[in-house]
Amino acid sequence: MGLRKIVEVLLTAAILGVVAAIAVWWQEPFLAPSLGSAVFTQLLHPEEASARPYAILMGQVLGAASGFAGVFLTGANMQPPFMGAHPLVWTRVAAIVVTAVLAASLQLVSGALTPAGGATALIVAIGAEADDPAGAAHLAVGLLLVTSLGEAARRLVLRMKGADRPT
């Protein structure tokens, strides 16, 4: 593994560590699993359209909105989350299907395609993120942190890649 790849890996870990540290400091759950997917996309595939800030932020906002819509349209908000001791129930399955249709459609129409947005949609649909204003706020803070920190690091990685190209 070359120096550039080592830097990409270290930046990925640093960004996730910073967001996690902020979450600990504030004692708020700002770090959702889909944010890891976003950072990996931003730094390990920085040239791809899905790594750009619009796709990272808007794709996940649309995914979250789709998840919340799917949960409320199907009544899954009345069910326990599919986590730990709680099994997956049919209402959550319906929420997952509705969420997937909405998230994929909205991402396609908006041009904000990113796997992280699909992951965010699923996290909300299964109930891993609270389906209330506080859950939405926590997710929003995490999205803003990852998008801004990840974009700064992505630009650095792209500059490093440019320096590797022969002139």
PyMOL commands that set and color helices and strands:
alter all, ss='L'
color gray80, all
select helices_A, chain A and resi 3-26+33-44+49-51+53-74+76-78+90-110+115-126+133-164
alter helices_A, ss='H'
color red, helices_A
deselect
rebuild
show_as cartoon
